[in-house]
């Protein structure tokens, strides 16, 4: 099932949830992505990772980013982004 992420935190939460669905520990995910476990943890918990880190983590989970026109968004969601 596809998840929708409109904020950095939501995207990082999607990464965590997909990792868990695959039954991977952070250490295993990190090894597949070629990075340290701490980077995976920081990304999942802080929601402020670099774009290249997020893309490597997504690729290691066999996920990709698809851009489309946004459905309704609230002013609060827009504030959360910035």
FIPAKE-190014 format. One record per atom (N, C-alpha, C, O): residue number from 1; residue in three letters; atom name; x, y, z. Coordinates in Angstrom, 1 decimal, padded with zeros to 4 digits. Layout:
% residues N
{k = NUM | r = ALA | a = CA | u = X | v = Y | w = Z}
...
This chain:
% residues 82
{k = 1 | r = UNK | a = N | u = 000.8 | v = -001.2 | w = 000.0}
{k = 1 | r = UNK | a = CA | u = 000.0 | v = 000.0 | w = 000.0}
{k = 1 | r = UNK | a = C | u = 000.9 | v = 001.2 | w = 000.0}
{k = 1 | r = UNK | a = O | u = 001.9 | v = 001.3 | w = 000.7}
{k = 2 | r = UNK | a = N | u = 000.5 | v = 002.2 | w = -000.7}
{k = 2 | r = UNK | a = CA | u = 001.3 | v = 003.5 | w = -000.8}
{k = 2 | r = UNK | a = C | u = 000.9 | v = 004.4 | w = 000.3}
{k = 2 | r = UNK | a = O | u = -000.3 | v = 004.5 | w = 000.7}
{k = 3 | r = UNK | a = N | u = 001.9 | v = 005.0 | w = 000.9}
{k = 3 | r = UNK | a = CA | u = 001.7 | v = 006.0 | w = 001.9}
{k = 3 | r = UNK | a = C | u = 001.8 | v = 007.4 | w = 001.3}
{k = 3 | r = UNK | a = O | u = 002.5 | v = 007.6 | w = 000.3}
{k = 4 | r = UNK | a = N | u = 001.2 | v = 008.4 | w = 002.0}
{k = 4 | r = UNK | a = CA | u = 001.3 | v = 009.8 | w = 001.6}
{k = 4 | r = UNK | a = C | u = 002.1 | v = 010.5 | w = 002.7}
{k = 4 | r = UNK | a = O | u = 001.8 | v = 010.4 | w = 003.8}
{k = 5 | r = UNK | a = N | u = 003.1 | v = 011.2 | w = 002.2}
{k = 5 | r = UNK | a = CA | u = 003.9 | v = 012.0 | w = 003.1}
{k = 5 | r = UNK | a = C | u = 003.9 | v = 013.5 | w = 002.6}
{k = 5 | r = UNK | a = O | u = 004.4 | v = 013.7 | w = 001.5}
{k = 6 | r = UNK | a = N | u = 003.5 | v = 014.4 | w = 003.4}
{k = 6 | r = UNK | a = CA | u = 003.5 | v = 015.8 | w = 003.0}
{k = 6 | r = UNK | a = C | u = 004.5 | v = 016.6 | w = 003.8}
{k = 6 | r = UNK | a = O | u = 004.8 | v = 017.8 | w = 003.5}
{k = 7 | r = UNK | a = N | u = 005.1 | v = 016.0 | w = 004.8}
{k = 7 | r = UNK | a = CA | u = 006.1 | v = 016.7 | w = 005.6}
{k = 7 | r = UNK | a = C | u = 007.3 | v = 015.8 | w = 005.8}
{k = 7 | r = UNK | a = O | u = 007.2 | v = 014.6 | w = 005.6}
{k = 8 | r = UNK | a = N | u = 008.5 | v = 016.4 | w = 006.1}
{k = 8 | r = UNK | a = CA | u = 009.6 | v = 015.5 | w = 006.4}
{k = 8 | r = UNK | a = C | u = 009.4 | v = 014.5 | w = 007.4}
{k = 8 | r = UNK | a = O | u = 009.8 | v = 013.3 | w = 007.3}
{k = 9 | r = UNK | a = N | u = 008.7 | v = 014.8 | w = 008.5}
{k = 9 | r = UNK | a = CA | u = 008.5 | v = 013.9 | w = 009.6}
{k = 9 | r = UNK | a = C | u = 007.6 | v = 012.7 | w = 009.1}
{k = 9 | r = UNK | a = O | u = 007.8 | v = 011.6 | w = 009.4}
{k = 10 | r = UNK | a = N | u = 006.6 | v = 013.1 | w = 008.3}
{k = 10 | r = UNK | a = CA | u = 005.7 | v = 012.0 | w = 007.7}
{k = 10 | r = UNK | a = C | u = 006.5 | v = 011.1 | w = 006.8}
{k = 10 | r = UNK | a = O | u = 006.3 | v = 009.9 | w = 006.8}
{k = 11 | r = UNK | a = N | u = 007.4 | v = 011.6 | w = 006.0}
{k = 11 | r = UNK | a = CA | u = 008.2 | v = 010.8 | w = 005.1}
{k = 11 | r = UNK | a = C | u = 009.1 | v = 009.9 | w = 006.0}
{k = 11 | r = UNK | a = O | u = 009.2 | v = 008.7 | w = 005.6}
{k = 12 | r = UNK | a = N | u = 009.7 | v = 010.4 | w = 007.0}
{k = 12 | r = UNK | a = CA | u = 010.6 | v = 009.5 | w = 007.8}
{k = 12 | r = UNK | a = C | u = 009.8 | v = 008.5 | w = 008.6}
{k = 12 | r = UNK | a = O | u = 010.3 | v = 007.4 | w = 008.8}
{k = 13 | r = UNK | a = N | u = 008.6 | v = 008.8 | w = 009.0}
{k = 13 | r = UNK | a = CA | u = 007.7 | v = 007.8 | w = 009.6}
{k = 13 | r = UNK | a = C | u = 007.3 | v = 006.7 | w = 008.6}
{k = 13 | r = UNK | a = O | u = 007.3 | v = 005.6 | w = 009.0}
{k = 14 | r = UNK | a = N | u = 007.1 | v = 007.1 | w = 007.4}
{k = 14 | r = UNK | a = CA | u = 006.8 | v = 006.1 | w = 006.3}
{k = 14 | r = UNK | a = C | u = 008.0 | v = 005.1 | w = 006.1}
{k = 14 | r = UNK | a = O | u = 007.9 | v = 003.9 | w = 005.9}
{k = 15 | r = UNK | a = N | u = 009.2 | v = 005.7 | w = 006.2}
{k = 15 | r = UNK | a = CA | u = 010.4 | v = 004.9 | w = 006.1}
{k = 15 | r = UNK | a = C | u = 010.4 | v = 003.9 | w = 007.2}
{k = 15 | r = UNK | a = O | u = 010.7 | v = 002.7 | w = 007.0}
{k = 16 | r = UNK | a = N | u = 010.2 | v = 004.3 | w = 008.4}
{k = 16 | r = UNK | a = CA | u = 010.2 | v = 003.5 | w = 009.6}
{k = 16 | r = UNK | a = C | u = 009.2 | v = 002.4 | w = 009.5}
{k = 16 | r = UNK | a = O | u = 009.4 | v = 001.2 | w = 009.7}
{k = 17 | r = UNK | a = N | u = 008.0 | v = 002.7 | w = 009.1}
{k = 17 | r = UNK | a = CA | u = 006.9 | v = 001.8 | w = 009.0}
{k = 17 | r = UNK | a = C | u = 007.1 | v = 000.7 | w = 007.9}
{k = 17 | r = UNK | a = O | u = 006.9 | v = -000.5 | w = 008.1}
{k = 18 | r = UNK | a = N | u = 007.7 | v = 001.1 | w = 006.8}
{k = 18 | r = UNK | a = CA | u = 008.0 | v = 000.2 | w = 005.8}
{k = 18 | r = UNK | a = C | u = 009.1 | v = -000.7 | w = 006.2}
{k = 18 | r = UNK | a = O | u = 009.1 | v = -001.9 | w = 005.8}
{k = 19 | r = UNK | a = N | u = 010.1 | v = -000.2 | w = 006.9}
{k = 19 | r = UNK | a = CA | u = 011.2 | v = -001.0 | w = 007.4}
{k = 19 | r = UNK | a = C | u = 010.7 | v = -002.1 | w = 008.3}
{k = 19 | r = UNK | a = O | u = 011.0 | v = -003.3 | w = 008.2}
{k = 20 | r = UNK | a = N | u = 009.8 | v = -001.7 | w = 009.2}
{k = 20 | r = UNK | a = CA | u = 009.2 | v = -002.7 | w = 010.1}
{k = 20 | r = UNK | a = C | u = 008.4 | v = -003.7 | w = 009.4}
{k = 20 | r = UNK | a = O | u = 008.4 | v = -004.9 | w = 009.8}
{k = 21 | r = UNK | a = N | u = 007.6 | v = -003.3 | w = 008.4}
{k = 21 | r = UNK | a = CA | u = 006.7 | v = -004.2 | w = 007.7}
{k = 21 | r = UNK | a = C | u = 007.6 | v = -005.3 | w = 007.0}
{k = 21 | r = UNK | a = O | u = 007.2 | v = -006.4 | w = 006.9}
{k = 22 | r = UNK | a = N | u = 008.8 | v = -004.9 | w = 006.6}
{k = 22 | r = UNK | a = CA | u = 009.7 | v = -005.9 | w = 006.0}
{k = 22 | r = UNK | a = C | u = 010.5 | v = -006.7 | w = 007.0}
{k = 22 | r = UNK | a = O | u = 011.2 | v = -007.6 | w = 006.7}
{k = 23 | r = UNK | a = N | u = 010.2 | v = -006.4 | w = 008.3}
{k = 23 | r = UNK | a = CA | u = 010.9 | v = -007.2 | w = 009.4}
{k = 23 | r = UNK | a = C | u = 012.4 | v = -006.9 | w = 009.5}
{k = 23 | r = UNK | a = O | u = 013.1 | v = -007.7 | w = 010.0}
{k = 24 | r = UNK | a = N | u = 012.8 | v = -005.7 | w = 009.1}
{k = 24 | r = UNK | a = CA | u = 014.2 | v = -005.3 | w = 009.2}
{k = 24 | r = UNK | a = C | u = 014.5 | v = -004.5 | w = 010.4}
{k = 24 | r = UNK | a = O | u = 013.7 | v = -003.7 | w = 010.8}
{k = 25 | r = UNK | a = N | u = 015.6 | v = -004.8 | w = 011.1}
{k = 25 | r = UNK | a = CA | u = 016.1 | v = -004.0 | w = 012.2}
{k = 25 | r = UNK | a = C | u = 016.8 | v = -002.8 | w = 011.5}
{k = 25 | r = UNK | a = O | u = 017.2 | v = -002.9 | w = 010.4}
{k = 26 | r = UNK | a = N | u = 017.0 | v = -001.8 | w = 012.3}
{k = 26 | r = UNK | a = CA | u = 017.7 | v = -000.6 | w = 011.8}
{k = 26 | r = UNK | a = C | u = 019.1 | v = -001.0 | w = 011.3}
{k = 26 | r = UNK | a = O | u = 019.6 | v = -000.5 | w = 010.3}
{k = 27 | r = UNK | a = N | u = 019.8 | v = -001.9 | w = 012.0}
{k = 27 | r = UNK | a = CA | u = 021.1 | v = -002.3 | w = 011.6}
{k = 27 | r = UNK | a = C | u = 021.1 | v = -003.0 | w = 010.2}
{k = 27 | r = UNK | a = O | u = 022.0 | v = -002.7 | w = 009.4}
{k = 28 | r = UNK | a = N | u = 020.1 | v = -003.8 | w = 009.9}
{k = 28 | r = UNK | a = CA | u = 020.0 | v = -004.4 | w = 008.6}
{k = 28 | r = UNK | a = C | u = 019.7 | v = -003.4 | w = 007.5}
{k = 28 | r = UNK | a = O | u = 020.2 | v = -003.5 | w = 006.4}
{k = 29 | r = UNK | a = N | u = 018.8 | v = -002.5 | w = 007.8}
{k = 29 | r = UNK | a = CA | u = 018.4 | v = -001.5 | w = 006.9}
{k = 29 | r = UNK | a = C | u = 019.6 | v = -000.6 | w = 006.5}
{k = 29 | r = UNK | a = O | u = 019.9 | v = -000.3 | w = 005.4}
{k = 30 | r = UNK | a = N | u = 020.4 | v = -000.3 | w = 007.6}
{k = 30 | r = UNK | a = CA | u = 021.6 | v = 000.5 | w = 007.4}
{k = 30 | r = UNK | a = C | u = 022.6 | v = -000.2 | w = 006.5}
{k = 30 | r = UNK | a = O | u = 023.2 | v = 000.4 | w = 005.6}
{k = 31 | r = UNK | a = N | u = 022.8 | v = -001.5 | w = 006.7}
{k = 31 | r = UNK | a = CA | u = 023.7 | v = -002.3 | w = 005.9}
{k = 31 | r = UNK | a = C | u = 023.3 | v = -002.3 | w = 004.5}
{k = 31 | r = UNK | a = O | u = 024.1 | v = -002.2 | w = 003.6}
{k = 32 | r = UNK | a = N | u = 022.0 | v = -002.5 | w = 004.2}
{k = 32 | r = UNK | a = CA | u = 021.5 | v = -002.5 | w = 002.8}
{k = 32 | r = UNK | a = C | u = 021.7 | v = -001.1 | w = 002.2}
{k = 32 | r = UNK | a = O | u = 021.9 | v = -001.0 | w = 001.0}
{k = 33 | r = UNK | a = N | u = 021.6 | v = -000.1 | w = 002.9}
{k = 33 | r = UNK | a = CA | u = 021.7 | v = 001.3 | w = 002.4}
{k = 33 | r = UNK | a = C | u = 023.2 | v = 001.8 | w = 002.4}
{k = 33 | r = UNK | a = O | u = 023.5 | v = 002.8 | w = 001.8}
{k = 34 | r = UNK | a = N | u = 024.1 | v = 001.0 | w = 003.0}
{k = 34 | r = UNK | a = CA | u = 025.5 | v = 001.4 | w = 003.0}
{k = 34 | r = UNK | a = C | u = 025.8 | v = 002.6 | w = 004.0}
{k = 34 | r = UNK | a = O | u = 026.5 | v = 003.5 | w = 003.6}
{k = 35 | r = UNK | a = N | u = 025.1 | v = 002.5 | w = 005.1}
{k = 35 | r = UNK | a = CA | u = 025.3 | v = 003.6 | w = 006.1}
{k = 35 | r = UNK | a = C | u = 025.3 | v = 003.1 | w = 007.5}
{k = 35 | r = UNK | a = O | u = 025.1 | v = 001.9 | w = 007.7}
{k = 36 | r = UNK | a = N | u = 025.5 | v = 003.9 | w = 008.5}
{k = 36 | r = UNK | a = CA | u = 025.5 | v = 003.5 | w = 009.9}
{k = 36 | r = UNK | a = C | u = 024.1 | v = 003.4 | w = 010.4}
{k = 36 | r = UNK | a = O | u = 023.2 | v = 004.0 | w = 010.0}
{k = 37 | r = UNK | a = N | u = 023.9 | v = 002.5 | w = 011.4}
{k = 37 | r = UNK | a = CA | u = 022.6 | v = 002.4 | w = 012.1}
{k = 37 | r = UNK | a = C | u = 022.2 | v = 003.7 | w = 012.7}
{k = 37 | r = UNK | a = O | u = 021.0 | v = 004.0 | w = 012.7}
{k = 38 | r = UNK | a = N | u = 023.1 | v = 004.4 | w = 013.2}
{k = 38 | r = UNK | a = CA | u = 022.8 | v = 005.7 | w = 013.8}
{k = 38 | r = UNK | a = C | u = 022.2 | v = 006.7 | w = 012.8}
{k = 38 | r = UNK | a = O | u = 021.3 | v = 007.4 | w = 013.2}
{k = 39 | r = UNK | a = N | u = 022.6 | v = 006.6 | w = 011.6}
{k = 39 | r = UNK | a = CA | u = 022.0 | v = 007.5 | w = 010.5}
{k = 39 | r = UNK | a = C | u = 020.5 | v = 007.1 | w = 010.3}
{k = 39 | r = UNK | a = O | u = 019.6 | v = 007.9 | w = 010.2}
{k = 40 | r = UNK | a = N | u = 020.2 | v = 005.8 | w = 010.3}
{k = 40 | r = UNK | a = CA | u = 018.8 | v = 005.3 | w = 010.2}
{k = 40 | r = UNK | a = C | u = 018.0 | v = 005.8 | w = 011.4}
{k = 40 | r = UNK | a = O | u = 016.9 | v = 006.3 | w = 011.2}
{k = 41 | r = UNK | a = N | u = 018.6 | v = 005.6 | w = 012.5}
{k = 41 | r = UNK | a = CA | u = 017.9 | v = 006.0 | w = 013.8}
{k = 41 | r = UNK | a = C | u = 017.6 | v = 007.5 | w = 013.8}
{k = 41 | r = UNK | a = O | u = 016.5 | v = 008.0 | w = 014.0}
{k = 42 | r = UNK | a = N | u = 018.6 | v = 008.3 | w = 013.4}
{k = 42 | r = UNK | a = CA | u = 018.4 | v = 009.8 | w = 013.4}
{k = 42 | r = UNK | a = C | u = 017.4 | v = 010.2 | w = 012.4}
{k = 42 | r = UNK | a = O | u = 016.6 | v = 011.1 | w = 012.6}
{k = 43 | r = UNK | a = N | u = 017.4 | v = 009.5 | w = 011.2}
{k = 43 | r = UNK | a = CA | u = 016.4 | v = 009.9 | w = 010.2}
{k = 43 | r = UNK | a = C | u = 015.0 | v = 009.5 | w = 010.6}
{k = 43 | r = UNK | a = O | u = 014.1 | v = 010.4 | w = 010.5}
{k = 44 | r = UNK | a = N | u = 014.8 | v = 008.4 | w = 011.2}
{k = 44 | r = UNK | a = CA | u = 013.5 | v = 007.9 | w = 011.6}
{k = 44 | r = UNK | a = C | u = 013.0 | v = 008.8 | w = 012.8}
{k = 44 | r = UNK | a = O | u = 011.8 | v = 009.0 | w = 012.8}
{k = 45 | r = UNK | a = N | u = 013.8 | v = 009.2 | w = 013.6}
{k = 45 | r = UNK | a = CA | u = 013.4 | v = 009.9 | w = 014.8}
{k = 45 | r = UNK | a = C | u = 013.4 | v = 011.5 | w = 014.7}
{k = 45 | r = UNK | a = O | u = 012.6 | v = 012.1 | w = 015.4}
{k = 46 | r = UNK | a = N | u = 014.2 | v = 012.0 | w = 013.9}
{k = 46 | r = UNK | a = CA | u = 014.3 | v = 013.5 | w = 013.8}
{k = 46 | r = UNK | a = C | u = 013.5 | v = 014.0 | w = 012.6}
{k = 46 | r = UNK | a = O | u = 013.0 | v = 015.1 | w = 012.7}
{k = 47 | r = UNK | a = N | u = 013.4 | v = 013.3 | w = 011.5}
{k = 47 | r = UNK | a = CA | u = 012.7 | v = 013.7 | w = 010.4}
{k = 47 | r = UNK | a = C | u = 013.4 | v = 014.9 | w = 009.7}
{k = 47 | r = UNK | a = O | u = 012.7 | v = 015.7 | w = 009.0}
{k = 48 | r = UNK | a = N | u = 014.7 | v = 015.0 | w = 009.8}
{k = 48 | r = UNK | a = CA | u = 015.4 | v = 016.1 | w = 009.1}
{k = 48 | r = UNK | a = C | u = 016.6 | v = 015.7 | w = 008.3}
{k = 48 | r = UNK | a = O | u = 017.6 | v = 016.4 | w = 008.4}
{k = 49 | r = UNK | a = N | u = 016.5 | v = 014.5 | w = 007.7}
{k = 49 | r = UNK | a = CA | u = 017.7 | v = 014.0 | w = 007.0}
{k = 49 | r = UNK | a = C | u = 017.9 | v = 014.7 | w = 005.7}
{k = 49 | r = UNK | a = O | u = 017.0 | v = 015.3 | w = 005.1}
{k = 50 | r = UNK | a = N | u = 019.1 | v = 014.5 | w = 005.2}
{k = 50 | r = UNK | a = CA | u = 019.5 | v = 015.0 | w = 003.9}
{k = 50 | r = UNK | a = C | u = 018.7 | v = 014.2 | w = 002.8}
{k = 50 | r = UNK | a = O | u = 018.4 | v = 013.0 | w = 003.0}
{k = 51 | r = UNK | a = N | u = 018.5 | v = 014.8 | w = 001.7}
{k = 51 | r = UNK | a = CA | u = 017.7 | v = 014.2 | w = 000.6}
{k = 51 | r = UNK | a = C | u = 018.4 | v = 012.9 | w = 000.1}
{k = 51 | r = UNK | a = O | u = 017.8 | v = 011.9 | w = -000.1}
{k = 52 | r = UNK | a = N | u = 019.7 | v = 013.0 | w = 000.0}
{k = 52 | r = UNK | a = CA | u = 020.5 | v = 011.8 | w = -000.5}
{k = 52 | r = UNK | a = C | u = 020.4 | v = 010.6 | w = 000.5}
{k = 52 | r = UNK | a = O | u = 020.3 | v = 009.5 | w = 000.1}
{k = 53 | r = UNK | a = N | u = 020.3 | v = 010.9 | w = 001.8}
{k = 53 | r = UNK | a = CA | u = 020.2 | v = 009.9 | w = 002.8}
{k = 53 | r = UNK | a = C | u = 018.8 | v = 009.3 | w = 002.7}
{k = 53 | r = UNK | a = O | u = 018.6 | v = 008.0 | w = 002.7}
{k = 54 | r = UNK | a = N | u = 017.8 | v = 010.1 | w = 002.6}
{k = 54 | r = UNK | a = CA | u = 016.4 | v = 009.6 | w = 002.4}
{k = 54 | r = UNK | a = C | u = 016.3 | v = 008.7 | w = 001.2}
{k = 54 | r = UNK | a = O | u = 015.6 | v = 007.6 | w = 001.2}
{k = 55 | r = UNK | a = N | u = 016.8 | v = 009.1 | w = 000.1}
{k = 55 | r = UNK | a = CA | u = 016.7 | v = 008.4 | w = -001.2}
{k = 55 | r = UNK | a = C | u = 017.4 | v = 007.0 | w = -001.0}
{k = 55 | r = UNK | a = O | u = 016.9 | v = 006.0 | w = -001.6}
{k = 56 | r = UNK | a = N | u = 018.6 | v = 007.0 | w = -000.4}
{k = 56 | r = UNK | a = CA | u = 019.3 | v = 005.7 | w = -000.2}
{k = 56 | r = UNK | a = C | u = 018.5 | v = 004.8 | w = 000.7}
{k = 56 | r = UNK | a = O | u = 018.4 | v = 003.6 | w = 000.5}
{k = 57 | r = UNK | a = N | u = 017.9 | v = 005.3 | w = 001.8}
{k = 57 | r = UNK | a = CA | u = 017.0 | v = 004.5 | w = 002.6}
{k = 57 | r = UNK | a = C | u = 015.8 | v = 004.0 | w = 001.9}
{k = 57 | r = UNK | a = O | u = 015.4 | v = 002.8 | w = 002.1}
{k = 58 | r = UNK | a = N | u = 015.2 | v = 004.8 | w = 001.1}
{k = 58 | r = UNK | a = CA | u = 014.0 | v = 004.3 | w = 000.3}
{k = 58 | r = UNK | a = C | u = 014.5 | v = 003.2 | w = -000.7}
{k = 58 | r = UNK | a = O | u = 013.8 | v = 002.2 | w = -000.8}
{k = 59 | r = UNK | a = N | u = 015.6 | v = 003.4 | w = -001.4}
{k = 59 | r = UNK | a = CA | u = 016.0 | v = 002.4 | w = -002.3}
{k = 59 | r = UNK | a = C | u = 016.3 | v = 001.1 | w = -001.6}
{k = 59 | r = UNK | a = O | u = 016.1 | v = 000.0 | w = -002.2}
{k = 60 | r = UNK | a = N | u = 016.9 | v = 001.1 | w = -000.4}
{k = 60 | r = UNK | a = CA | u = 017.2 | v = -000.1 | w = 000.3}
{k = 60 | r = UNK | a = C | u = 015.9 | v = -000.8 | w = 000.7}
{k = 60 | r = UNK | a = O | u = 016.0 | v = -002.0 | w = 001.0}
{k = 61 | r = UNK | a = N | u = 014.8 | v = -000.1 | w = 000.7}
{k = 61 | r = UNK | a = CA | u = 013.5 | v = -000.8 | w = 001.0}
{k = 61 | r = UNK | a = C | u = 012.7 | v = -001.1 | w = -000.3}
{k = 61 | r = UNK | a = O | u = 011.6 | v = -001.5 | w = -000.2}
{k = 62 | r = UNK | a = N | u = 013.4 | v = -000.9 | w = -001.4}
{k = 62 | r = UNK | a = CA | u = 012.7 | v = -001.0 | w = -002.7}
{k = 62 | r = UNK | a = C | u = 011.5 | v = -000.1 | w = -002.9}
{k = 62 | r = UNK | a = O | u = 010.4 | v = -000.5 | w = -003.4}
{k = 63 | r = UNK | a = N | u = 011.6 | v = 001.1 | w = -002.4}
{k = 63 | r = UNK | a = CA | u = 010.6 | v = 002.2 | w = -002.5}
{k = 63 | r = UNK | a = C | u = 011.1 | v = 003.3 | w = -003.4}
{k = 63 | r = UNK | a = O | u = 012.3 | v = 003.5 | w = -003.6}
{k = 64 | r = UNK | a = N | u = 010.2 | v = 004.0 | w = -004.0}
{k = 64 | r = UNK | a = CA | u = 010.5 | v = 005.1 | w = -004.8}
{k = 64 | r = UNK | a = C | u = 009.6 | v = 006.3 | w = -004.5}
{k = 64 | r = UNK | a = O | u = 008.5 | v = 006.1 | w = -003.9}
{k = 65 | r = UNK | a = N | u = 010.0 | v = 007.5 | w = -005.0}
{k = 65 | r = UNK | a = CA | u = 009.2 | v = 008.7 | w = -004.8}
{k = 65 | r = UNK | a = C | u = 008.4 | v = 008.9 | w = -006.1}
{k = 65 | r = UNK | a = O | u = 008.9 | v = 008.9 | w = -007.2}
{k = 66 | r = UNK | a = N | u = 007.1 | v = 009.2 | w = -005.9}
{k = 66 | r = UNK | a = CA | u = 006.3 | v = 009.5 | w = -007.0}
{k = 66 | r = UNK | a = C | u = 005.7 | v = 010.9 | w = -006.7}
{k = 66 | r = UNK | a = O | u = 005.0 | v = 011.1 | w = -005.7}
{k = 67 | r = UNK | a = N | u = 005.8 | v = 011.9 | w = -007.6}
{k = 67 | r = UNK | a = CA | u = 005.3 | v = 013.2 | w = -007.4}
{k = 67 | r = UNK | a = C | u = 004.0 | v = 013.3 | w = -008.1}
{k = 67 | r = UNK | a = O | u = 003.8 | v = 012.9 | w = -009.3}
{k = 68 | r = UNK | a = N | u = 003.0 | v = 014.0 | w = -007.5}
{k = 68 | r = UNK | a = CA | u = 001.7 | v = 014.2 | w = -008.1}
{k = 68 | r = UNK | a = C | u = 001.2 | v = 015.5 | w = -007.5}
{k = 68 | r = UNK | a = O | u = 001.7 | v = 016.0 | w = -006.5}
{k = 69 | r = UNK | a = N | u = 000.1 | v = 015.9 | w = -008.1}
{k = 69 | r = UNK | a = CA | u = -000.6 | v = 017.1 | w = -007.6}
{k = 69 | r = UNK | a = C | u = -001.1 | v = 016.8 | w = -006.2}
{k = 69 | r = UNK | a = O | u = -001.7 | v = 015.7 | w = -006.0}
{k = 70 | r = UNK | a = N | u = -001.0 | v = 017.7 | w = -005.3}
{k = 70 | r = UNK | a = CA | u = -001.4 | v = 017.5 | w = -004.0}
{k = 70 | r = UNK | a = C | u = -002.9 | v = 017.5 | w = -003.8}
{k = 70 | r = UNK | a = O | u = -003.6 | v = 018.3 | w = -004.4}
{k = 71 | r = UNK | a = N | u = -003.4 | v = 016.6 | w = -002.9}
{k = 71 | r = UNK | a = CA | u = -004.8 | v = 016.7 | w = -002.5}
{k = 71 | r = UNK | a = C | u = -004.9 | v = 017.8 | w = -001.5}
{k = 71 | r = UNK | a = O | u = -003.9 | v = 018.5 | w = -001.3}
{k = 72 | r = UNK | a = N | u = -006.0 | v = 018.0 | w = -001.0}
{k = 72 | r = UNK | a = CA | u = -006.2 | v = 019.1 | w = 000.0}
{k = 72 | r = UNK | a = C | u = -005.2 | v = 019.1 | w = 001.1}
{k = 72 | r = UNK | a = O | u = -004.7 | v = 018.0 | w = 001.6}
{k = 73 | r = UNK | a = N | u = -004.7 | v = 020.3 | w = 001.5}
{k = 73 | r = UNK | a = CA | u = -003.8 | v = 020.4 | w = 002.6}
{k = 73 | r = UNK | a = C | u = -004.3 | v = 021.5 | w = 003.5}
{k = 73 | r = UNK | a = O | u = -004.9 | v = 022.5 | w = 003.0}
{k = 74 | r = UNK | a = N | u = -004.1 | v = 021.4 | w = 004.7}
{k = 74 | r = UNK | a = CA | u = -004.5 | v = 022.4 | w = 005.7}
{k = 74 | r = UNK | a = C | u = -003.3 | v = 023.4 | w = 005.9}
{k = 74 | r = UNK | a = O | u = -002.2 | v = 023.1 | w = 005.6}
{k = 75 | r = UNK | a = N | u = -003.7 | v = 024.5 | w = 006.4}
{k = 75 | r = UNK | a = CA | u = -002.6 | v = 025.5 | w = 006.8}
{k = 75 | r = UNK | a = C | u = -001.7 | v = 025.0 | w = 007.8}
{k = 75 | r = UNK | a = O | u = -000.5 | v = 025.3 | w = 007.8}
{k = 76 | r = UNK | a = N | u = -002.2 | v = 024.1 | w = 008.7}
{k = 76 | r = UNK | a = CA | u = -001.3 | v = 023.5 | w = 009.7}
{k = 76 | r = UNK | a = C | u = -000.3 | v = 022.6 | w = 009.1}
{k = 76 | r = UNK | a = O | u = 000.9 | v = 022.7 | w = 009.5}
{k = 77 | r = UNK | a = N | u = -000.6 | v = 021.8 | w = 008.1}
{k = 77 | r = UNK | a = CA | u = 000.3 | v = 021.0 | w = 007.4}
{k = 77 | r = UNK | a = C | u = 001.4 | v = 021.8 | w = 006.8}
{k = 77 | r = UNK | a = O | u = 002.6 | v = 021.5 | w = 006.8}
{k = 78 | r = UNK | a = N | u = 001.0 | v = 022.9 | w = 006.2}
{k = 78 | r = UNK | a = CA | u = 002.0 | v = 023.8 | w = 005.5}
{k = 78 | r = UNK | a = C | u = 002.9 | v = 024.4 | w = 006.5}
{k = 78 | r = UNK | a = O | u = 004.1 | v = 024.5 | w = 006.3}
{k = 79 | r = UNK | a = N | u = 002.4 | v = 024.8 | w = 007.7}
{k = 79 | r = UNK | a = CA | u = 003.3 | v = 025.3 | w = 008.7}
{k = 79 | r = UNK | a = C | u = 004.3 | v = 024.3 | w = 009.2}
{k = 79 | r = UNK | a = O | u = 005.4 | v = 024.6 | w = 009.6}
{k = 80 | r = UNK | a = N | u = 003.8 | v = 023.0 | w = 009.3}
{k = 80 | r = UNK | a = CA | u = 004.7 | v = 022.0 | w = 009.8}
{k = 80 | r = UNK | a = C | u = 005.9 | v = 021.8 | w = 008.9}
{k = 80 | r = UNK | a = O | u = 007.0 | v = 021.4 | w = 009.4}
{k = 81 | r = UNK | a = N | u = 005.8 | v = 022.0 | w = 007.6}
{k = 81 | r = UNK | a = CA | u = 006.9 | v = 021.9 | w = 006.7}
{k = 81 | r = UNK | a = C | u = 008.0 | v = 022.9 | w = 006.9}
{k = 81 | r = UNK | a = O | u = 009.2 | v = 022.6 | w = 006.8}
{k = 82 | r = UNK | a = N | u = 007.6 | v = 024.1 | w = 007.3}
{k = 82 | r = UNK | a = CA | u = 008.5 | v = 025.2 | w = 007.5}
{k = 82 | r = UNK | a = C | u = 008.7 | v = 025.5 | w = 009.0}
{k = 82 | r = UNK | a = O | u = 009.4 | v = 026.4 | w = 009.3}
